[in-house]
Amino acid sequence: MKKIIITGGAGFIGSAVIRQLLAESDHFVINVDKLTYAGNLESLAEISDSPRYCFEQVDICDAAALRAVFAKHAPDGVMHLAAESHVDRSISGPGEFIQANIVGTFNVLQAAREYWDALPETKKSLFRFHHVSTDEVYGSLGKTGCFTEQTAYQPNSPYSASKAASDHLVRAWHHTFGLPVVTTNCSNNYGPYHFPEKLIPLMILNALSGKPLPIYGKGDNIRDWLYVDDHARALRLVFEQGKIGATYNIGGHNEKTNLEVVHTLCDVLDELRPQAQSYRGLISFVQDRPGHDLRYAINASKIERELGWKPQETFASGIRKTVQWYLDNSAWVSHVVSGEYQQWLQQHYKNRGNL
């Protein structure tokens, strides 16, 4: 049994990791989360009473509070997922992304390093710091090719630039101070408990409400889609078995244009929640996002070769599970979609306008 600090554990991916760890391992989890608009403890309701779970409401930009968490819980490792993650928000307000993703990561690294330095050698050799990042740090691909662990960084948005900076900090803390780190860069996640500012949950909820389904540009931007539970399994493998100092790319092998994604969602909704006319009739096209990367695609052969991980869900099976979850969990949705979020979303798409 290990004690693991998971930053951002009330978020979409972090909560999936925690649910898996408590269901499928003997590990003890300390969830460190600020609880921003996208952090939701209801996503952890099923495990909140576990004796192997503890929640600490701490902002990673608060260095003193982080040090106190390490001193109190004496962890055997850290999985660092806390981050501001929405590209559109990073365009309208980049300052929060610099603070959370760069300064926050620096604080977590420093707290971990100070704690690790003081450990006895037997525990020191077993400790590891797992930094969870994104494929967006690599920039944009053309019509062919895939991102590998050797792809040069070319971030194009304030979000991806802040994540690239955090990746470099983690690398530097390993090479300069010896902190035992592993890093993962993943493709676009989707699945249950996803905050509805991202494409897939936004389209599902808009469709169910009879609202327009706004798609940037012509909908021809391509992403590689990864079901969140598959990602959580990969993160656990890397944390437990990954090579110190290594980076692993995690992808779902599911390249789809945004328009293909929305068409698929509409077709599944037509089957599971039919209406008089197809949900495809709600699709609208809006002004493209500034600097919108054309295509992302992950080569995940390294993690498959070295750790034996493969995604279990196809895009078709994962999307069906996702749509069904939102249909079955309207209470969760109504609680997370706050007035503040609705106001931001309305203004954002008003600024984009109809093409």
Sequence and secondary structure as in RCSB ss.txt:
>XXXX:A:sequence
MKKIIITGGAGFIGSAVIRQLLAESDHFVINVDKLTYAGNLESLAEISDSPRYCFEQVDICDAAALRAVFAKHAP
DGVMHLAAESHVDRSISGPGEFIQANIVGTFNVLQAAREYWDALPETKKSLFRFHHVSTDEVYGSLGKTGCFTEQ
TAYQPNSPYSASKAASDHLVRAWHHTFGLPVVTTNCSNNYGPYHFPEKLIPLMILNALSGKPLPIYGKGDNIRDW
LYVDDHARALRLVFEQGKIGATYNIGGHNEKTNLEVVHTLCDVLDELRPQAQSYRGLISFVQDRPGHDLRYAINA
SKIERELGWKPQETFASGIRKTVQWYLDNSAWVSHVVSGEYQQWLQQHYKNRGNL
>XXXX:A:secstr
  EEEEETTTSHHHHHHHHHHHHH   EEEEEE   TT  GGGGTTTTT TTEEEEE  TT HHHHHHHHHHH  
SEEEE      HHHHHH HHHHIIIIIIHHHHHHHHHHHHHHTS HHHHTT EEEEEEEGGGG    SS  B TT
      SHHHHHHHHHHHHHHHHHHHH   EEEEEE EEESTT  TTSHHHHHHHHHHTT  EEEETTS  EEEE
EEHHHHHHHHHHHHHH  TT EEEE  S EEEHHHHHHHHHHHHHHHS  SS GGGGEEEE   TT   B  B  
HHHHHHH       HHHHHHHHHHHHHH HHHHHHHS HHHHHHHHHHHHHH B 
